[in-house]
Each structure stands twice: as C-alpha cells, then as structure tokens.
C-alpha cells in the first residue's frame, strides 16, 4: 500500500487534479443552469424568474468558491477556477462547431 503525505509531490499532483475535476463539474453545472435561464428568457416568460435564477446561480458559484478557499486553501481555489475556465472554454468551442 502506498502511503502519501500531503507534502509529497505525487500527493500534491493528485490533489490538484481532483480540484481541477471539481472545478470542471462546477463549471458544467453553471453552464447548464445558464442554458436554462436563457431558455426561460427566450420563451418570453416573466423576466423576474430568470433574473432570480441567474442571481441564485451566481451566488451558488461564489459560495462554492468561498467554501473551497476557506477550507482547503488558495491552491484548491486556483485549480477549481482553472477547471471552471476549462469547462467554459470547451463549451464555447463546442458551440462554434455546431
């Protein structure tokens, strides 16, 4: 059995990869909820519901990042933010091909 300590490079790389994946999941959820909000705007429904959903979506993103930095530190926040940006870039790239 391999015993990894938090100060070992392999452990740091594993943690960075996990936070990158966590950020990608957060980014995917953000993009899906944004898509939902846009559909509500385009459908011509009352604009208050999509605006409230948009504010809630941003509050959840800010809250998730605040929890990450307060409990796990700046490196976790940085890697999660990179994961969010990677997912956003991937989604925008897929939109151009369609």
N, C-alpha and C positions, 0 to 999 in steps of 0.2 A: 504494500500500500504506500502511496506517495503522500508525504506529509508536507504541505505547502504552508509557508509562513507569509504573513501579509507583506513583509519586506522583500521577498524574493521576486526577481523579475518575471518568472512564469506566473506567479500569483497575480502580480500587477497587470500583466497582459490579459489574463483570464478575466479579471475584474473589469478592465477597460472594455473588453469585448462584450461582457454581459451588459454594461451600462450603455454601450453603443446599440445593442439589440433592444434594450428597454426604451431608449430614445426613439428608435425606429418604430416601435409599437405605439408609443405616444403620438408620434408624427402621423402614423397611419390613421389612428383614431381621430386626430384633429382634422385630417383631410376628409375623412368620411363624414364627419359632422358638418364640416364646411360645405360639402356637396349637398347635404340635406338642407342646410339653411338656404343655399342658393336655389334649390328646387322650390322651397316654400316662397321665396321672393318672386321667382318667375311665375309661379302658379297664380299670383295675383291675390293671395290671401292677405289678411290684415297684416301690415308690416310690423306690428308690435311683437308678434310671436317670433319671427325670425331674428329680430333685433335682440330680444331677450335670450334666445338660444345662442346667438353669437356672443353676447356678453358672458353667458354661463360657460361657453366653450373656452373662452379666453381666461376666465377665472380658474377653470379646472387646470388648464395648461400652466398658468402661473403658480397655482397651488402645488401641482406635482413637482415643478422645478424647485420651488421653495422647500418642499419636504426633502427632495434629493440633496440639496446643498446643505440643509441644516443637519441632516442625519448622517450623510455619507461624505460630504466634503466637495471641494472645488473640482477635483479630478472627475468625480462621478457626474457633477453638473456639466462639465465641459464635454464629456463623452456622450451624455444624454442629449445635449444640444446638437452635437455633431450628428447623432443618429436622427434627430428630428429634421435637420437640414438635408441629410442624405435622402430621407424618405420624400421630402418636399421636392428635391431636385429630380428624383426618379419619377415622381408623379407628374411633374411638369414636362419631363422628357417624353413620357408615355402619351401625354395629351397632344404633343406636337406630331407624333407619328399617326395618330388616329384621324 
